[in-house]
Amino acid sequence: MPERRPFILAARPLAGEASPIRRLRGRFRPRHRPRFKGPSFNRMIPNLLTMLGLCAGLTGMRFALEGRFAQAAVAIVVAACIDGLDGRLARLLKATSRFGAEFDSLADFVCFGVAPAFILYLWSLQSAHAYGFLPCLMFAVCMALRLARFNAALDAGPHPAYTYNFFTGVPAPAGAGVALFPLFAGLEANSMGWGWLHAAASFPPFVACVLIGTALLLVSTLPVWSFKNFKVPAQYVLPLLLGTGLVAAVLVADPWAVLAGGGLAYVAMLPFSARSYRRLKRAAETAEEPEAA
């Protein structure tokens, strides 16, 4: 007789128990990731850039302690470039905040108020001992006052429309660039082998006068172009692009001469900026007179 195979009944799941297929399907079902509360990464990018600029300024101070003044100057220039980007990037990403504004001001004080004075003191003014430290102290204090005035202006009421294209006093990055003019000129003299120019640029009274003059420009009420809302006419777009490329090429070939010349050009621009502000102010006042009448 043929052998009979045992008949096995399949076990059915009990009531309330999931079947093996459902358990297997549930095991491979994608899980929901938890959502964390906090700002998005895009909103943190401007603050990260500000922190990188702060690190660049502190690194410049370290280079100055080691006697590498060319690298120290480059670090301050890098911090200035980052400072010009973080604010615009914050407005572009709609990531502006009170914390970002305060953090940016603190970083500006270290990078453009403390670091340039520290570098110039070690480069030239150290030979004058205590008297050489006084211009550095004055420059740092004036930079702090300038930044405090800028932060206080953020909470002030609305200003006339023509004032938004101007700073009150020289801004912090430009002030650092003007203050470092003797160092840029001295580095250019070293690269060209002009000993007389290096001696003149590193002469402590000259460096002290540059620091004190820049400090007074920082806390002055002189209107200075901000270039934030500066509009370029259509016929000047191509020449501006070509000129920017030319300046970039010369900057790579001879950076110290370009930076020193840029500081002189910025100081020479200040009277024209003040004249433009007065002209816009007179035009606004003239337009308001018929309305008041």
C-alpha positions in Angstrom: 0.0 0.0 0.0 1.3 3.5 -0.8 2.5 5.4 2.2 0.2 8.1 3.4 1.7 11.5 4.1 0.5 13.1 7.2 -1.9 16.0 6.7 -0.8 19.1 8.5 -3.2 21.9 9.0 -1.7 25.4 8.6 -1.7 27.3 11.8 -4.0 30.3 11.6 -3.2 33.5 13.5 -5.2 34.0 16.6 -7.6 36.8 17.0 -5.8 40.1 17.3 -2.5 38.7 16.1 -1.0 39.9 12.8 -0.2 37.4 10.1 3.4 36.7 9.2 3.0 38.6 5.9 1.8 41.7 7.7 4.6 41.4 10.2 7.1 41.2 7.4 5.5 44.1 5.5 5.6 46.2 8.7 9.2 45.4 9.2 10.2 46.9 5.9 7.8 49.8 6.0 9.7 53.2 5.9 9.8 54.8 9.3 8.9 58.5 9.8 12.0 60.5 10.7 11.6 62.7 13.8 11.4 66.4 13.1 13.7 68.5 15.1 12.9 72.1 16.1 15.4 74.8 15.2 16.6 77.1 12.4 17.3 75.6 9.0 20.9 75.3 7.8 20.4 78.1 5.3 19.7 80.5 8.1 22.9 79.5 9.8 25.2 80.2 6.8 25.6 83.9 7.5 26.5 83.3 11.1 29.0 80.6 10.0 30.6 83.1 7.7 30.9 85.6 10.5 32.6 83.0 12.6 35.0 82.2 9.8 35.8 85.9 9.5 36.4 86.1 13.3 38.8 83.2 13.1 40.6 84.9 10.2 41.1 88.0 12.3 42.4 86.1 15.3 44.7 84.1 13.0 46.1 87.4 11.7 47.1 88.3 15.3 48.8 85.0 15.7 50.8 85.6 12.5 51.8 89.0 13.8 53.1 87.4 17.0 55.2 85.0 14.8 56.6 87.9 12.8 54.8 86.9 9.6 53.2 90.3 8.8 52.4 89.5 5.2 50.2 86.5 6.2 48.7 88.7 8.9 47.7 91.3 6.4 46.2 88.6 4.1 44.2 87.3 7.1 42.7 90.8 7.7 41.8 91.2 4.0 40.1 87.8 4.1 38.1 88.8 7.1 37.0 92.0 5.3 35.9 90.0 2.3 33.9 87.7 4.5 32.3 90.7 6.3 31.2 92.0 3.0 29.4 88.8 2.1 27.7 87.6 5.3 25.3 90.6 5.6 24.3 90.5 2.0 23.9 86.7 2.1 21.7 87.0 5.2 19.4 89.5 3.4 19.3 87.2 0.4 18.4 84.1 2.4 16.0 86.2 4.6 18.1 85.0 7.6 18.6 88.4 9.3 18.3 88.4 13.1 19.2 90.5 16.1 21.7 87.8 17.1 23.4 87.9 13.7 23.7 91.7 13.9 25.3 91.6 17.4 27.6 88.7 16.5 28.7 90.6 13.4 29.5 93.7 15.4 31.5 91.8 17.9 33.5 90.0 15.2 34.1 93.4 13.4 35.5 94.8 16.6 38.0 92.0 17.0 38.9 91.8 13.3 39.0 95.5 12.4 39.4 97.2 15.7 41.8 95.0 17.7 43.7 93.0 15.1 45.0 95.9 12.9 46.2 97.9 15.9 47.8 94.8 17.3 49.6 94.1 14.1 50.8 97.7 13.6 52.1 97.8 17.2 54.2 94.7 16.7 55.4 95.8 13.3 56.4 99.4 14.0 55.1 101.0 17.2 56.6 98.6 19.6 59.9 100.5 19.5 58.1 103.5 21.0 57.0 101.5 24.0 54.1 103.0 26.0 53.8 106.0 23.6 53.4 103.6 20.7 50.6 101.8 22.4 48.4 105.0 22.8 47.5 105.3 19.1 46.5 101.6 19.1 44.4 102.1 22.1 42.7 105.1 20.6 42.0 103.3 17.4 40.4 100.3 19.2 38.2 102.5 21.4 37.0 104.6 18.4 36.2 101.4 16.5 34.1 100.2 19.5 32.3 103.5 19.7 31.6 103.5 15.9 30.1 100.0 16.1 28.0 100.8 19.2 26.6 103.8 17.3 25.8 101.6 14.3 23.9 99.1 16.5 22.0 101.9 18.3 20.9 103.3 14.9 19.3 99.9 14.1 16.7 100.6 16.8 16.1 104.2 15.8 13.2 105.4 13.9 12.9 105.7 10.1 15.4 107.9 8.3 15.0 109.9 5.1 15.3 107.9 2.0 18.6 109.5 0.8 20.4 108.5 4.0 20.2 104.8 3.3 23.0 105.0 0.7 25.4 106.5 3.2 27.3 105.4 6.3 27.9 107.8 9.2 31.6 107.7 9.5 34.0 105.3 7.8 32.8 101.7 8.2 34.9 99.2 10.1 36.4 97.1 7.2 37.4 100.2 5.3 38.8 101.8 8.5 41.0 98.7 9.0 42.2 98.9 5.4 43.1 102.6 5.7 44.9 102.0 9.0 46.9 99.2 7.5 48.2 101.4 4.7 51.7 101.7 6.2 52.0 98.0 6.4 50.9 97.5 2.8 53.3 100.2 1.7 56.1 98.6 3.7 55.5 95.1 2.2 55.5 96.6 -1.3 58.8 98.3 -0.5 60.3 95.0 0.6 59.1 93.2 -2.5 60.6 96.0 -4.7 63.8 96.4 -2.7 63.1 100.0 -1.8 64.7 100.4 1.6 63.9 104.1 1.9 60.2 103.5 1.4 60.1 100.8 4.0 61.9 103.0 6.5 59.4 105.8 5.8 56.3 103.5 6.0 57.4 101.9 9.2 58.4 105.2 10.9 56.5 105.1 14.2 55.3 108.8 14.1 53.9 108.2 10.6 52.1 105.0 11.6 50.7 106.7 14.7 49.4 109.6 12.6 47.6 107.2 10.3 46.0 105.3 13.2 44.8 108.5 14.9 43.5 110.0 11.7 41.6 106.8 10.9 40.2 106.6 14.4 38.8 110.1 14.0 37.2 109.2 10.7 35.6 106.2 12.4 33.7 108.3 15.0 33.1 111.3 12.7 29.7 112.2 11.3 31.1 112.3 7.7 28.6 110.7 5.2 30.3 107.9 3.3 29.0 106.0 0.4 27.8 102.5 1.4 27.5 101.1 -2.2 24.7 98.8 -1.0 22.0 100.2 -3.2 24.4 101.6 -5.8 22.9 101.3 -9.3 25.2 101.0 -12.3 23.9 102.6 -15.6 23.5 100.1 -18.4 26.2 101.7 -20.5 28.8 101.3 -17.7 28.2 97.6 -16.9 30.7 96.3 -19.4 33.5 98.8 -18.5 32.9 98.0 -14.9 33.2 94.2 -15.5 36.4 94.8 -17.5 37.8 97.1 -14.9 37.1 94.6 -12.1 38.9 91.9 -14.1 41.9 94.2 -14.6 42.0 95.0 -10.9 41.8 91.3 -10.0 44.7 90.5 -12.3 46.9 93.3 -10.9 45.9 92.3 -7.4 47.3 88.8 -8.0 50.4 90.1 -9.6 51.2 92.9 -7.1 48.7 92.7 -4.1 50.4 95.2 -1.8 50.5 98.0 -4.3 46.8 97.5 -5.1 45.8 97.4 -1.4 47.9 100.5 -0.6 46.5 102.3 -3.6 43.0 101.3 -2.7 43.4 102.9 0.7 44.5 106.1 -0.8 41.7 106.1 -3.3 39.1 105.5 -0.6 40.4 108.5 1.4 40.3 110.6 -1.7 36.7 109.5 -2.3 35.4 110.9 1.0 35.0 114.6 -0.1 33.0 113.5 -3.1 30.8 111.4 -0.9 30.1 114.3 1.4 29.3 116.5 -1.6 26.9 113.9 -2.9 25.2 113.7 0.4 24.7 117.4 0.7 23.3 117.6 -2.9 20.7 114.8 -2.1 19.8 116.5 1.1 19.1 119.8 -0.6 17.1 118.1 -3.3 15.0 116.3 -0.6 14.4 119.5 1.4 13.5 121.4 -1.8 10.9 118.7 -2.7 9.4 118.9 0.8 8.9 122.7 0.8 5.9 122.7 -1.7 4.2 119.9 0.3 4.6 121.8 3.5 3.2 124.9 1.9 
